[in-house]
Amino acid sequence: MGTGILKIGKALIIKSTDNNIIHGRVENIDVKNAILIISSSSTVRVAKGEKLSIAIPTIEGMFDFDAEVIDISKDSRGLNLILKMPLKLIRIQRRRATRIPYLTRIMVSTEKGVVIKGITLDVSTVGVGIMGEKGLLKDDKVTLSFSLKPIVGIDNLSATIAWMGKEDPHIGKYPYGLKFEDMDKSIEESIRKFVNLKLESVDL
């Protein structure tokens, strides 16, 4: 059930006002009243009235819209969020670059020689979201090493810290958004190939 790109069972990527990343699933949709119910196993705190950024992966790209939390409940599986959606789906806007969820180890090296270990959350042709150790600041220039299996292994890719979120107290890690810089065309094409490969497996 559902309409357009919103379907029951659809995977979502949610960003809170603190730039924390939450992975969720559509449980129910009330199109008439613009209500969306999402479940998530995340332990990130979300408050009533908070505005969340919702991202939906599709074969045509990543679509975003903002939604307000109007109610929250918890059960043994995690959070259940009741959200107020925009009244018109035409407000959903396509991202400049398709971003897909992807988990793998990543090494981030700063100009001062500090090496931060982390896990990727999502990747696109313009950047990557990660969860990592403390030690990075907004606008830091870094280099990245990680693997996009089975397409390519990436070493010493230049990037800038675009944003950082608050520490997740349960794991002692921080969410970061990194923007790729001065990327070789062959690497960009390899990342695009990887993203397209992953999108082929998305249930639309």
N, CA and C atoms as an extended XYZ file, in Angstrom:
612
Properties=species:S:1:pos:R:3:atomname:S:1:resname:S:1:resid:I:1 pbc="F F F"
N         0.839       -1.194        0.000 N   MET     1
C         0.000        0.000        0.000 CA  MET     1
C         0.871        1.240        0.000 C   MET     1
N         0.224        2.400       -0.204 N   GLY     2
C         0.981        3.633       -0.220 CA  GLY     2
C         0.768        4.351       -1.526 C   GLY     2
N         1.384        5.492       -1.652 N   THR     3
C         1.225        6.275       -2.859 CA  THR     3
C         2.567        6.793       -3.323 C   THR     3
N         2.764        6.822       -4.633 N   GLY     4
C         4.015        7.344       -5.167 CA  GLY     4
C         5.208        6.580       -4.641 C   GLY     4
N         6.186        7.317       -4.103 N   ILE     5
C         7.398        6.679       -3.610 CA  ILE     5
C         7.262        6.205       -2.170 C   ILE     5
N         6.146        6.561       -1.505 N   LEU     6
C         5.919        6.114       -0.133 CA  LEU     6
C         5.121        4.817       -0.140 C   LEU     6
N         5.708        3.758        0.396 N   LYS     7
C         5.051        2.466        0.451 CA  LYS     7
C         5.323        1.815        1.799 C   LYS     7
N         4.364        1.047        2.288 N   ILE     8
C         4.568        0.312        3.530 CA  ILE     8
C         5.722       -0.670        3.345 C   ILE     8
N         6.630       -0.671        4.311 N   GLY     9
C         7.811       -1.513        4.229 CA  GLY     9
C         9.013       -0.807        3.636 C   GLY     9
N         8.802        0.402        3.113 N   LYS    10
C         9.879        1.152        2.473 CA  LYS    10
C        10.917        1.606        3.493 C   LYS    10
N        12.187        1.445        3.156 N   ALA    11
C        13.267        1.904        4.028 CA  ALA    11
C        13.456        3.409        3.876 C   ALA    11
N        13.730        4.077        4.994 N   LEU    12
C        13.924        5.522        5.003 CA  LEU    12
C        15.209        5.874        5.739 C   LEU    12
N        15.773        7.010        5.377 N   ILE    13
C        16.890        7.580        6.123 CA  ILE    13
C        16.382        8.880        6.733 C   ILE    13
N        16.539        9.034        8.044 N   ILE    14
C        15.987       10.173        8.760 CA  ILE    14
C        17.128       10.943        9.417 C   ILE    14
N        17.111       12.266        9.265 N   LYS    15
C        18.108       13.100        9.928 CA  LYS    15
C        17.394       14.012       10.917 C   LYS    15
N        17.841       13.989       12.180 N   SER    16
C        17.237       14.827       13.208 CA  SER    16
C        17.818       16.233       13.138 C   SER    16
N        17.280       17.137       13.965 N   THR    17
C        17.780       18.511       13.984 CA  THR    17
C        19.210       18.580       14.507 C   THR    17
N        19.653       17.534       15.217 N   ASP    18
C        21.033       17.470       15.710 CA  ASP    18
C        21.958       16.779       14.713 C   ASP    18
N        21.445       16.535       13.501 N   ASN    19
C        22.204       15.861       12.446 CA  ASN    19
C        22.512       14.407       12.783 C   ASN    19
N        21.728       13.811       13.672 N   ASN    20
C        21.855       12.381       13.928 CA  ASN    20
C        21.102       11.610       12.852 C   ASN    20
N        21.668       10.485       12.437 N   ILE    21
C        21.079        9.681       11.378 CA  ILE    21
C        20.298        8.515       11.986 C   ILE    21
N        19.062        8.341       11.523 N   ILE    22
C        18.200        7.257       11.979 CA  ILE    22
C        17.738        6.485       10.745 C   ILE    22
N        17.836        5.172       10.800 N   HIS    23
C        17.306        4.343        9.721 CA  HIS    23
C        15.956        3.794       10.162 C   HIS    23
N        14.950        3.954        9.310 N   GLY    24
C        13.603        3.548        9.683 CA  GLY    24
C        12.884        2.815        8.566 C   GLY    24
N        11.634        2.462        8.853 N   ARG    25
C        10.805        1.701        7.919 CA  ARG    25
C         9.384        2.235        7.986 C   ARG    25
N         8.748        2.388        6.832 N   VAL    26
C         7.362        2.850        6.787 CA  VAL    26
C         6.439        1.742        7.288 C   VAL    26
N         5.638        2.053        8.312 N   GLU    27
C         4.694        1.084        8.861 CA  GLU    27
C         3.263        1.344        8.386 C   GLU    27
N         2.921        2.619        8.214 N   ASN    28
C         1.569        2.945        7.760 CA  ASN    28
C         1.558        4.351        7.171 C   ASN    28
N         0.608        4.598        6.282 N   ILE    29
C         0.481        5.890        5.615 CA  ILE    29
C        -0.990        6.277        5.574 C   ILE    29
N        -1.290        7.472        6.053 N   ASP    30
C        -2.633        8.034        5.950 CA  ASP    30
C        -2.523        9.242        5.026 C   ASP    30
N        -2.743        9.008        3.741 N   VAL    31
C        -2.544       10.063        2.752 CA  VAL    31
C        -3.527       11.211        2.959 C   VAL    31
N        -4.777       10.881        3.286 N   LYS    32
C        -5.808       11.905        3.446 CA  LYS    32
C        -5.428       12.924        4.509 C   LYS    32
N        -4.888       12.428        5.632 N   ASN    33
C        -4.524       13.314        6.740 CA  ASN    33
C        -3.032       13.621        6.796 C   ASN    33
N        -2.305       13.160        5.776 N   ALA    34
C        -0.859       13.421        5.666 CA  ALA    34
C        -0.091       12.922        6.886 C   ALA    34
N        -0.408       11.690        7.320 N   ILE    35
C         0.252       11.089        8.477 CA  ILE    35
C         1.119        9.920        8.014 C   ILE    35
N         2.333        9.876        8.528 N   LEU    36
C         3.275        8.803        8.211 CA  LEU    36
C         3.747        8.172        9.514 C   LEU    36
N         3.647        6.849        9.622 N   ILE    37
C         4.107        6.136       10.811 CA  ILE    37
C         5.357        5.341       10.451 C   ILE    37
N         6.422        5.573       11.216 N   ILE    38
C         7.723        4.962       10.949 CA  ILE    38
C         8.196        4.203       12.184 C   ILE    38
N         8.792        3.039       11.970 N   SER    39
C         9.429        2.309       13.064 CA  SER    39
C        10.936        2.368       12.881 C   SER    39
N        11.665        2.332       13.995 N   SER    40
C        13.123        2.367       13.941 CA  SER    40
C        13.691        1.696       15.182 C   SER    40
N        14.782        0.964       15.006 N   SER    41
C        15.462        0.342       16.144 CA  SER    41
C        16.493        1.281       16.759 C   SER    41
N        16.568        2.512       16.261 N   SER    42
C        17.552        3.483       16.732 CA  SER    42
C        17.300        3.879       18.182 C   SER    42
N        18.392        4.224       18.877 N   THR    43
C        18.286        4.723       20.251 CA  THR    43
C        18.451        6.242       20.305 C   THR    43
N        18.513        6.887       19.141 N   VAL    44
C        18.638        8.343       19.096 CA  VAL    44
C        17.377        8.990       19.660 C   VAL    44
N        17.551       10.013       20.482 N   ARG    45
C        16.408       10.691       21.073 CA  ARG    45
C        15.733       11.617       20.067 C   ARG    45
N        14.422       11.514       20.008 N   VAL    46
C        13.610       12.369       19.145 CA  VAL    46
C        12.486       12.933       19.997 C   VAL    46
N        12.149       14.211       19.794 N   ALA    47
C        11.143       14.868       20.630 CA  ALA    47
C         9.905       15.235       19.824 C   ALA    47
N         8.764       15.291       20.508 N   LYS    48
C         7.545       15.777       19.872 CA  LYS    48
C         7.770       17.208       19.393 C   LYS    48
N         7.250       17.506       18.221 N   GLY    49
C         7.406       18.835       17.658 CA  GLY    49
C         8.686       19.016       16.864 C   GLY    49
N         9.585       18.033       16.936 N   GLU    50
C        10.854       18.136       16.213 CA  GLU    50
C        10.627       17.949       14.719 C   GLU    50
N        11.348       18.728       13.926 N   LYS    51
C        11.286       18.602       12.475 CA  LYS    51
C        12.394       17.657       12.013 C   LYS    51
N        12.003       16.624       11.302 N   LEU    52
C        12.954       15.645       10.791 CA  LEU    52
C        13.057       15.769        9.277 C   LEU    52
N        14.232       15.479        8.762 N   SER    53
C        14.439       15.423        7.319 CA  SER    53
C        14.377       13.963        6.897 C   SER    53
N        13.436       13.635        6.014 N   ILE    54
C        13.226       12.262        5.575 CA  ILE    54
C        13.796       12.091        4.172 C   ILE    54
N        14.596       11.057        3.976 N   ALA    55
C        15.174       10.766        2.668 CA  ALA    55
C        14.736        9.376        2.226 C   ALA    55
N        14.275        9.281        0.981 N   ILE    56
C        13.748        8.028        0.453 CA  ILE    56
C        14.556        7.614       -0.774 C   ILE    56
N        15.265        6.469       -0.726 N   PRO    57
C        16.002        6.016       -1.909 CA  PRO    57
C        15.058        5.419       -2.946 C   PRO    57
N        15.188        5.863       -4.188 N   THR    58
C        14.418        5.298       -5.292 CA  THR    58
C        15.354        5.087       -6.468 C   THR    58
N        14.881        4.403       -7.469 N   ILE    59
C        15.712        4.124       -8.637 CA  ILE    59
C        16.056        5.404       -9.393 C   ILE    59
N        15.248        6.460       -9.214 N   GLU    60
C        15.481        7.723       -9.905 CA  GLU    60
C        16.322        8.695       -9.098 C   GLU    60
N        16.595        8.350       -7.868 N   GLY    61
C        17.378        9.247       -7.033 CA  GLY    61
C        16.875        9.243       -5.601 C   GLY    61
N        17.400       10.167       -4.803 N   MET    62
C        16.995       10.277       -3.407 CA  MET    62
C        16.042       11.457       -3.265 C   MET    62
N        14.869       11.223       -2.694 N   PHE    63
C        13.878       12.269       -2.510 CA  PHE    63
C        13.794       12.662       -1.038 C   PHE    63
N        13.703       13.964       -0.781 N   ASP    64
C        13.683       14.496        0.584 CA  ASP    64
C        12.390       15.248        0.871 C   ASP    64
N        11.951       15.208        2.114 N   PHE    65
C        10.918       16.128        2.575 CA  PHE    65
C        11.040       16.252        4.084 C   PHE    65
N        10.507       17.331        4.636 N   ASP    66
C        10.514       17.541        6.077 CA  ASP    66
C         9.201       17.061        6.675 C   ASP    66
N         9.275       16.507        7.879 N   ALA    67
C         8.077       16.039        8.572 CA  ALA    67
C         8.207       16.358       10.055 C   ALA    67
N         7.074       16.641       10.689 N   GLU    68
C         7.066       16.993       12.109 CA  GLU    68
C         6.626       15.804       12.955 C   GLU    68
N         7.335       15.560       14.058 N   VAL    69
C         6.975       14.490       14.984 CA  VAL    69
C         5.774       14.934       15.810 C   VAL    69
N         4.654       14.220       15.689 N   ILE    70
C         3.470       14.587       16.468 CA  ILE    70
C         3.196       13.598       17.599 C   ILE    70
N         3.830       12.421       17.545 N   ASP    71
C         3.697       11.484       18.657 CA  ASP    71
C         4.817       10.451       18.578 C   ASP    71
N         5.170        9.884       19.738 N   ILE    72
C         6.256        8.905       19.840 CA  ILE    72
C         5.826        7.794       20.789 C   ILE    72
N         6.117        6.570       20.423 N   SER    73
C         5.916        5.449       21.342 CA  SER    73
C         7.110        4.512       21.226 C   SER    73
N         7.285        3.661       22.229 N   LYS    74
C         8.387        2.711       22.230 CA  LYS    74
C         7.858        1.317       22.515 C   LYS    74
N         8.494        0.331       21.898 N   ASP    75
C         8.201       -1.059       22.221 CA  ASP    75
C         9.512       -1.833       22.211 C   ASP    75
N         9.444       -3.146       22.259 N   SER    76
C        10.652       -3.965       22.343 CA  SER    76
C        11.538       -3.835       21.112 C   SER    76
N        10.959       -3.386       19.998 N   ARG    77
C        11.728       -3.261       18.757 CA  ARG    77
C        12.381       -1.900       18.602 C   ARG    77
N        11.929       -0.905       19.381 N   GLY    78
C        12.509        0.426       19.271 CA  GLY    78
C        11.459        1.514       19.233 C   GLY    78
N        11.705        2.542       18.409 N   LEU    79
C        10.829        3.704       18.328 CA  LEU    79
C         9.729        3.522       17.292 C   LEU    79
N         8.577        4.127       17.581 N   ASN    80
C         7.520        4.287       16.593 CA  ASN    80
C         7.210        5.775       16.523 C   ASN    80
N         7.423        6.370       15.364 N   LEU    81
C         7.237        7.804       15.188 CA  LEU    81
C         6.007        8.070       14.329 C   LEU    81
N         5.139        8.954       14.804 N   ILE    82
C         4.003        9.410       14.006 CA  ILE    82
C         4.344       10.808       13.513 C   ILE    82
N         4.395       10.958       12.201 N   LEU    83
C         4.873       12.192       11.588 CA  LEU    83
C         3.784       12.861       10.762 C   LEU    83
N         3.813       14.188       10.754 N   LYS    84
C         2.941       14.978        9.889 CA  LYS    84
C         3.724       15.320        8.632 C   LYS    84
N         3.244       14.840        7.495 N   MET    85
C         3.937       15.050        6.230 CA  MET    85
C         3.479       16.343        5.562 C   MET    85
N         4.231       16.810        4.550 N   PRO    86
C         3.748       17.917        3.725 CA  PRO    86
C         2.446       17.508        3.039 C   PRO    86
N         1.546       18.446        2.833 N   LEU    87
C         0.249       18.121        2.251 CA  LEU    87
C         0.357       17.725        0.785 C   LEU    87
N         1.358       18.217        0.101 N   LYS    88
C         1.507       17.901       -1.316 CA  LYS    88
C         2.851       17.227       -1.562 C   LYS    88
N         2.803       16.089       -2.233 N   LEU    89
C         4.047       15.380       -2.521 CA  LEU    89
C         4.929       16.138       -3.500 C   LEU    89
N         4.390       17.170       -4.151 N   ILE    90
C         5.229       17.946       -5.064 CA  ILE    90
C         6.293       18.719       -4.302 C   ILE    90
N         6.163       18.778       -2.971 N   ARG    91
C         7.184       19.443       -2.170 CA  ARG    91
C         8.403       18.549       -1.966 C   ARG    91
N         8.235       17.270       -2.318 N   ILE    92
C         9.387       16.375       -2.252 CA  ILE    92
C        10.365       16.780       -3.349 C   ILE    92
N        11.584       16.993       -2.976 N   GLN    93
C        12.576       17.464       -3.934 CA  GLN    93
C        13.677       16.438       -4.114 C   GLN    93
N        14.107       16.295       -5.346 N   ARG    94
C        15.171       15.349       -5.638 CA  ARG    94
C        16.525       15.922       -5.226 C   ARG    94
N        17.338       15.085       -4.647 N   ARG    95
C        18.689       15.506       -4.289 CA  ARG    95
C        19.532       15.739       -5.534 C   ARG    95
N        20.559       16.544       -5.351 N   ARG    96
C        21.502       16.768       -6.447 CA  ARG    96
C        22.246       15.491       -6.791 C   ARG    96
N        22.460       14.637       -5.817 N   ALA    97
C        23.143       13.370       -6.059 CA  ALA    97
C        22.463       12.271       -5.259 C   ALA    97
N        22.332       11.109       -5.861 N   THR    98
C        21.707        9.977       -5.194 CA  THR    98
C        22.590        9.478       -4.062 C   THR    98
N        22.005        9.331       -2.882 N   ARG    99
C        22.730        8.838       -1.714 CA  ARG    99
C        22.074        7.543       -1.263 C   ARG    99
N        22.883        6.513       -1.029 N   ILE   100
C        22.323        5.227       -0.630 CA  ILE   100
C        22.941        4.771        0.696 C   ILE   100
N        22.158        4.077        1.525 N   PRO   101
C        22.712        3.539        2.769 CA  PRO   101
C        23.796        2.514        2.461 C   PRO   101
N        24.896        2.576        3.196 N   TYR   102
C        25.975        1.613        2.978 CA  TYR   102
C        26.868        1.589        4.209 C   TYR   102
N        27.080        0.403        4.758 N   LEU   103
C        27.901        0.239        5.955 CA  LEU   103
C        29.210       -0.453        5.609 C   LEU   103
N        30.320        0.214        5.918 N   THR   104
C        31.638       -0.386        5.773 CA  THR   104
C        32.618        0.418        6.621 C   THR   104
N        33.771       -0.140        6.904 N   ARG   105
C        34.774        0.575        7.689 CA  ARG   105
C        35.426        1.671        6.854 C   ARG   105
N        35.771        2.776        7.527 N   ILE   106
C        36.421        3.892        6.845 CA  ILE   106
C        37.500        4.479        7.751 C   ILE   106
N        38.595        4.920        7.139 N   MET   107
C        39.678        5.590        7.860 CA  MET   107
C        39.726        7.040        7.391 C   MET   107
N        39.716        7.960        8.344 N   VAL   108
C        39.755        9.391        8.039 CA  VAL   108
C        41.039        9.967        8.622 C   VAL   108
N        41.876       10.560        7.768 N   SER   109
C        43.155       11.124        8.213 CA  SER   109
C        43.128       12.638        8.073 C   SER   109
N        43.491       13.345        9.142 N   THR   110
C        43.500       14.803        9.118 CA  THR   110
C        44.857       15.322        8.651 C   THR   110
N        44.917       16.633        8.382 N   GLU   111
C        46.171       17.252        7.958 CA  GLU   111
C        47.224       17.213        9.058 C   GLU   111
N        46.775       17.054       10.320 N   LYS   112
C        47.697       16.991       11.454 CA  LYS   112
C        48.172       15.566       11.732 C   LYS   112
N        47.750       14.629       10.897 N   GLY   113
C        48.187       13.253       11.062 CA  GLY   113
C        47.329       12.412       11.982 C   GLY   113
N        46.217       12.975       12.457 N   VAL   114
C        45.302       12.213       13.307 CA  VAL   114
C        44.478       11.271       12.435 C   VAL   114
N        44.363       10.017       12.852 N   VAL   115
C        43.590        9.026       12.102 CA  VAL   115
C        42.347        8.650       12.907 C   VAL   115
N        41.186        8.826       12.294 N   ILE   116
C        39.907        8.525       12.927 CA  ILE   116
C        39.308        7.292       12.256 C   ILE   116
N        38.916        6.316       13.070 N   LYS   117
C        38.251        5.128       12.540 CA  LYS   117
C        36.740        5.317       12.619 C   LYS   117
N        36.046        4.829       11.596 N   GLY   118
C        34.600        4.979       11.601 CA  GLY   118
C        33.899        3.960       10.730 C   GLY   118
N        32.581        4.130       10.644 N   ILE   119
C        31.722        3.299        9.805 CA  ILE   119
C        30.914        4.222        8.903 C   ILE   119
N        30.874        3.916        7.616 N   THR   120
C        30.050        4.716        6.719 CA  THR   120
C        28.572        4.442        6.993 C   THR   120
N        27.745        5.472        6.783 N   LEU   121
C        26.293        5.339        6.906 CA  LEU   121
C        25.623        5.378        5.543 C   LEU   121
N        26.133        6.254        4.678 N   ASP   122
C        25.596        6.382        3.328 CA  ASP   122
C        26.671        6.980        2.438 C   ASP   122
N        26.500        6.821        1.133 N   VAL   123
C        27.503        7.313        0.192 CA  VAL   123
C        26.824        7.803       -1.083 C   VAL   123
N        27.405        8.825       -1.700 N   SER   124
C        26.947        9.329       -2.993 CA  SER   124
C        28.171        9.739       -3.791 C   SER   124
N        27.958       10.268       -4.978 N   THR   125
C        29.084       10.715       -5.798 CA  THR   125
C        29.672       12.028       -5.302 C   THR   125
N        29.030       12.679       -4.337 N   VAL   126
C        29.552       13.956       -3.837 CA  VAL   126
C        30.008       13.894       -2.384 C   VAL   126
N        29.697       12.798       -1.684 N   GLY   127
C        30.110       12.744       -0.290 CA  GLY   127
C        29.711       11.462        0.400 C   GLY   127
N        30.025       11.412        1.696 N   VAL   128
C        29.738       10.214        2.486 CA  VAL   128
C        29.361       10.635        3.905 C   VAL   128
N        28.395        9.937        4.481 N   GLY   129
C        28.041       10.129        5.880 CA  GLY   129
C        28.658        9.019        6.700 C   GLY   129
N        29.231        9.365        7.848 N   ILE   130
C        29.894        8.354        8.662 CA  ILE   130
C        29.534        8.523       10.135 C   ILE   130
N        29.812        7.489       10.904 N   MET   131
C        29.774        7.551       12.357 CA  MET   131
C        31.185        7.221       12.819 C   MET   131
N        31.821        8.156       13.544 N   GLY   132
C        33.218        7.949       13.884 CA  GLY   132
C        33.604        8.489       15.249 C   GLY   132
N        34.877        8.352       15.557 N   GLU   133
C        35.411        8.796       16.835 CA  GLU   133
C        35.495       10.319       16.892 C   GLU   133
N        35.649       10.842       18.092 N   LYS   134
C        35.839       12.271       18.285 CA  LYS   134
C        37.182       12.696       17.700 C   LYS   134
N        37.249       13.914       17.185 N   GLY   135
C        38.527       14.399       16.678 CA  GLY   135
C        38.433       15.174       15.386 C   GLY   135
N        37.232       15.227       14.792 N   LEU   136
C        37.041       15.964       13.550 CA  LEU   136
C        36.183       17.196       13.807 C   LEU   136
N        36.468       18.279       13.080 N   LEU   137
C        35.716       19.520       13.216 CA  LEU   137
C        35.210       19.970       11.853 C   LEU   137
N        34.131       20.735       11.853 N   LYS   138
C        33.577       21.267       10.614 CA  LYS   138
C        34.653       22.033        9.850 C   LYS   138
N        34.705       21.817        8.545 N   ASP   139
C        35.638       22.455        7.608 CA  ASP   139
C        37.041       21.858        7.643 C   ASP   139
N        37.279       20.835        8.479 N   ASP   140
C        38.572       20.149        8.450 CA  ASP   140
C        38.806       19.525        7.075 C   ASP   140
N        40.046       19.609        6.594 N   LYS   141
C        40.441       18.936        5.363 CA  LYS   141
C        41.002       17.563        5.730 C   LYS   141
N        40.487       16.521        5.092 N   VAL   142
C        40.878       15.161        5.448 CA  VAL   142
C        41.075       14.325        4.189 C   VAL   142
N        41.620       13.120        4.377 N   THR   143
C        41.659       12.126        3.309 CA  THR   143
C        40.965       10.864        3.806 C   THR   143
N        40.336       10.150        2.879 N   LEU   144
C        39.510        8.997        3.219 CA  LEU   144
C        40.024        7.734        2.546 C   LEU   144
N        39.888        6.625        3.257 N   SER   145
C        40.185        5.311        2.683 CA  SER   145
C        39.064        4.360        3.080 C   SER   145
N        38.393        3.790        2.074 N   PHE   146
C        37.312        2.841        2.332 CA  PHE   146
C        37.066        2.033        1.066 C   PHE   146
N        36.218        1.032        1.180 N   SER   147
C        35.975        0.129        0.060 CA  SER   147
C        34.510        0.132       -0.332 C   SER   147
N        34.258        0.148       -1.633 N   LEU   148
C        32.909        0.007       -2.172 CA  LEU   148
C        32.859       -1.329       -2.910 C   LEU   148
N        32.659       -2.394       -2.155 N   LYS   149
C        32.679       -3.736       -2.741 CA  LYS   149
C        31.425       -3.978       -3.571 C   LYS   149
N        31.534       -4.645       -4.716 N   PRO   150
C        32.754       -5.197       -5.318 CA  PRO   150
C        33.362       -4.275       -6.376 C   PRO   150
N        33.021       -2.979       -6.322 N   ILE   151
C        33.385       -2.074       -7.413 CA  ILE   151
C        34.806       -1.534       -7.294 C   ILE   151
N        35.134       -0.923       -6.148 N   VAL   152
C        36.405       -0.209       -6.072 CA  VAL   152
C        36.847       -0.038       -4.616 C   VAL   152
N        38.172       -0.013       -4.430 N   GLY   153
C        38.753        0.374       -3.156 CA  GLY   153
C        39.275        1.794       -3.288 C   GLY   153
N        38.983        2.651       -2.319 N   ILE   154
C        39.339        4.064       -2.408 CA  ILE   154
C        40.375        4.396       -1.344 C   ILE   154
N        41.486        5.004       -1.770 N   ASP   155
C        42.554        5.388       -0.848 CA  ASP   155
C        42.897        6.861       -1.030 C   ASP   155
N        43.059        7.555        0.097 N   ASN   156
C        43.521        8.945        0.108 CA  ASN   156
C        42.657        9.874       -0.749 C   ASN   156
N        41.349        9.707       -0.653 N   LEU   157
C        40.417       10.601       -1.344 CA  LEU   157
C        40.227       11.858       -0.499 C   LEU   157
N        40.447       13.025       -1.090 N   SER   158
C        40.326       14.288       -0.359 CA  SER   158
C        38.867       14.611       -0.060 C   SER   158
N        38.631       15.176        1.131 N   ALA   159
C        37.271       15.538        1.528 CA  ALA   159
C        37.322       16.654        2.565 C   ALA   159
N        36.172       17.282        2.775 N   THR   160
C        36.010       18.320        3.795 CA  THR   160
C        34.868       17.918        4.724 C   THR   160
N        35.027       18.171        6.023 N   ILE   161
C        33.950       17.898        6.973 CA  ILE   161
C        32.876       18.969        6.778 C   ILE   161
N        31.726       18.573        6.237 N   ALA   162
C        30.647       19.521        5.956 CA  ALA   162
C        29.807       19.810        7.200 C   ALA   162
N        29.625       18.796        8.042 N   TRP   163
C        28.880       18.986        9.285 CA  TRP   163
C        29.221       17.866       10.262 C   TRP   163
N        28.938       18.103       11.525 N   MET   164
C        29.091       17.063       12.542 CA  MET   164
C        27.928       17.160       13.515 C   MET   164
N        27.491       16.005       14.010 N   GLY   165
C        26.384       15.967       14.949 CA  GLY   165
C        26.853       15.690       16.368 C   GLY   165
N        25.889       15.547       17.263 N   LYS   166
C        26.201       15.286       18.662 CA  LYS   166
C        26.560       13.818       18.876 C   LYS   166
N        27.322       13.577       19.919 N   GLU   167
C        27.743       12.220       20.254 CA  GLU   167
C        26.540       11.336       20.568 C   GLU   167
N        26.575       10.115       20.042 N   ASP   168
C        25.604        9.104       20.440 CA  ASP   168
C        26.125        8.485       21.734 C   ASP   168
N        25.474        8.748       22.876 N   PRO   169
C        26.014        8.293       24.164 CA  PRO   169
C        26.053        6.779       24.308 C   PRO   169
N        25.287        6.074       23.500 N   HIS   170
C        25.239        4.619       23.615 CA  HIS   170
C        26.466        3.955       22.991 C   HIS   170
N        27.063        4.612       22.007 N   ILE   171
C        28.225        4.012       21.344 CA  ILE   171
C        29.456        4.911       21.403 C   ILE   171
N        29.293        6.134       21.914 N   GLY   172
C        30.429        7.037       22.036 CA  GLY   172
C        30.992        7.507       20.715 C   GLY   172
N        30.151        7.566       19.679 N   LYS   173
C        30.588        7.983       18.348 CA  LYS   173
C        29.824        9.231       17.904 C   LYS   173
N        30.375        9.894       16.882 N   TYR   174
C        29.786       11.121       16.357 CA  TYR   174
C        29.415       10.952       14.884 C   TYR   174
N        28.264       11.497       14.458 N   PRO   175
C        27.934       11.481       13.028 CA  PRO   175
C        28.618       12.648       12.318 C   PRO   175
N        29.170       12.370       11.142 N   TYR   176
C        29.819       13.400       10.332 CA  TYR   176
C        29.319       13.303        8.894 C   TYR   176
N        29.248       14.452        8.238 N   GLY   177
C        28.991       14.489        6.807 CA  GLY   177
C        30.228       15.012        6.106 C   GLY   177
N        30.737       14.269        5.131 N   LEU   178
C        31.970       14.644        4.438 CA  LEU   178
C        31.702       14.871        2.954 C   LEU   178
N        32.227       15.960        2.434 N   LYS   179
C        32.083       16.297        1.021 CA  LYS   179
C        33.380       15.991        0.291 C   LYS   179
N        33.284       15.204       -0.787 N   PHE   180
C        34.472       14.868       -1.569 CA  PHE   180
C        35.028       16.116       -2.259 C   PHE   180
N        36.355       16.170       -2.375 N   GLU   181
C        37.030       17.290       -3.031 CA  GLU   181
C        38.031       16.762       -4.062 C   GLU   181
N        38.161       17.487       -5.165 N   ASP   182
C        39.188       17.178       -6.180 CA  ASP   182
C        39.205       15.695       -6.538 C   ASP   182
N        38.024       15.154       -6.789 N   MET   183
C        37.917       13.722       -7.054 CA  MET   183
C        38.228       13.401       -8.512 C   MET   183
N        39.039       12.377       -8.707 N   ASP   184
C        39.363       11.913      -10.049 CA  ASP   184
C        38.098       11.400      -10.741 C   ASP   184
N        37.989       11.661      -12.026 N   LYS   185
C        36.799       11.255      -12.779 CA  LYS   185
C        36.563        9.750      -12.722 C   LYS   185
N        37.647        8.985      -12.721 N   SER   186
C        37.497        7.526      -12.688 CA  SER   186
C        36.920        7.064      -11.349 C   SER   186
N        37.326        7.737      -10.253 N   ILE   187
C        36.775        7.399       -8.939 CA  ILE   187
C        35.303        7.788       -8.867 C   ILE   187
N        34.983        8.979       -9.383 N   GLU   188
C        33.585        9.418       -9.393 CA  GLU   188
C        32.714        8.441      -10.175 C   GLU   188
N        33.216        7.979      -11.302 N   GLU   189
C        32.455        7.037      -12.116 CA  GLU   189
C        32.294        5.697      -11.399 C   GLU   189
N        33.325        5.279      -10.667 N   SER   190
C        33.237        4.028       -9.908 CA  SER   190
C        32.200        4.137       -8.798 C   SER   190
N        32.164        5.293       -8.122 N   ILE   191
C        31.170        5.497       -7.066 CA  ILE   191
C        29.765        5.518       -7.668 C   ILE   191
N        29.617        6.188       -8.812 N   ARG   192
C        28.306        6.230       -9.477 CA  ARG   192
C        27.858        4.818       -9.870 C   ARG   192
N        28.787        4.023      -10.355 N   LYS   193
C        28.473        2.643      -10.726 CA  LYS   193
C        28.033        1.845       -9.505 C   LYS   193
N        28.720        2.067       -8.379 N   PHE   194
C        28.374        1.380       -7.133 CA  PHE   194
C        26.974        1.785       -6.663 C   PHE   194
N        26.689        3.090       -6.681 N   VAL   195
C        25.376        3.584       -6.252 CA  VAL   195
C        24.271        2.995       -7.123 C   VAL   195
N        24.482        3.000       -8.427 N   ASN   196
C        23.470        2.456       -9.336 CA  ASN   196
C        23.255        0.964       -9.102 C   ASN   196
N        24.349        0.251       -8.812 N   LEU   197
C        24.243       -1.180       -8.531 CA  LEU   197
C        23.391       -1.423       -7.293 C   LEU   197
N        23.612       -0.614       -6.255 N   LYS   198
C        22.839       -0.762       -5.025 CA  LYS   198
C        21.377       -0.384       -5.232 C   LYS   198
N        21.134        0.645       -6.039 N   LEU   199
C        19.759        1.078       -6.279 CA  LEU   199
C        18.947        0.019       -7.015 C   LEU   199
N        19.627       -0.798       -7.808 N   GLU   200
C        18.923       -1.858       -8.531 CA  GLU   200
C        18.289       -2.864       -7.584 C   GLU   200
N        18.832       -2.934       -6.348 N   SER   201
C        18.304       -3.890       -5.375 CA  SER   201
C        17.272       -3.268       -4.444 C   SER   201
N        17.008       -1.946       -4.606 N   VAL   202
C        16.029       -1.272       -3.753 CA  VAL   202
C        14.624       -1.662       -4.175 C   VAL   202
N        13.790       -2.009       -3.210 N   ASP   203
C        12.391       -2.366       -3.473 CA  ASP   203
C        11.572       -1.102       -3.625 C   ASP   203
N        11.181       -0.795       -4.846 N   LEU   204
C        10.459        0.451       -5.111 CA  LEU   204
C         8.963        0.240       -5.036 C   LEU   204
